[in-house]
Amino acid sequence: MNNELVFLQGELVPRSNARVSAFDAGLLHSVGLFETMLALDGDRAQPEAVRVFRLEEHLDRLTASAAELGLSTDMRTGPLADAIRLVVSRSRLARARVRLTVTGGDLNMLESGGRSNHTPTILVSAQAATAYPPEMFENGVLVTLGDARLNPLDPMAGHKTLNYWMRLRELQQAASKGAGESILLQVTNHIASGCVSNLFAVRDGDLLTPIARGEEEQGGVPSPVLPGVTRGAIIDLAAAQNMKTKRQMLTIDDVLDADELFLTNSSWGVLPVVQVEQESIGTGSPGEVTTLLRSALTDAINTCTSDAD
């Protein structure tokens, strides 16, 4: 196993030797984006054999955000995909958590004159996928309500930027209470998402999820909710099961009165929520819809094909 190698600026280097400039805009100002992905078959040691779940969607989201936020208009998904597969294959990991980080490099945004064709810093790393306790999914988890509020008028909201301190702090506080996640609200007190996840409520067999960036009505208020890749997969899988998904503004009552509640991200997939603060959700156990969609997602991940095919 060799998951001590990372891809940095076009080269594979030992993790201990990976260095970025002291003037990198990601370090100094959090100018950057990242994606976290689940990869399979790195133990086959051939880059073309590596399978990354919804790799194209991850890279499309990153490159679109890079262009929209002025980070770079020259990001190419093909070379990024090749770098990801190379790192995973060299890791020899059968199941890997891959992180792609793109920062502003030595970009001085005040001197760039609005140009975004500089050379960003690109880093790819792979580690063993997190092994969560089975009880989390069999019994469901408690979540808290965070103190922070997301602002729909923040132009960075709804993008996966490096500025994650607030979210990690909220998650840290939730963990100190024995919770698995924390739900963040918007400044309007509508539900936004988890700190590191998207949220779905189940009511009368339908899925309800907050409107994400890019799903707003024309001329409407922007959404601060990240359009999660796993969220998109769940919407597709639900449609295949003839379930409706309603994207709408949700209140805390929509959450507390739901028949079921679950959270999604690329790391844990579908995480059942059975309690919000002191309030039980539904029967207090993972529901049928949650269980069905978790199983469907697991099957989709295990049967996904290599994007190199």
Secondary structure, DSSP 4 states (H G I P E B T S, - for coil): --TTEEEETTEEEEGGG----TT-HHHHH--EEEEEEEEE-GGG--GGG-EETTHHHHHHHHHHHHHHTTS-S---HHHHHHHHHHHHHHHT-SEEEEEEEEE-TT--TTTSTT---S--EEEEEEEEPP---HHHHHH-EEEEEEEEEE-TT-TTTTS-BS--HHHHHHHHHHHTTT-SEEEEEETTS-EEEESSSEEEEEETTEEEEPPPTT-SPTTSPPP-S---HHHHHHHHHHHHTT--EEE----HHHHHT-SEEEEEETTTEEEEEEEETTEE-TTSS--HHHHHHHHHHHHHHHTPPPTT-
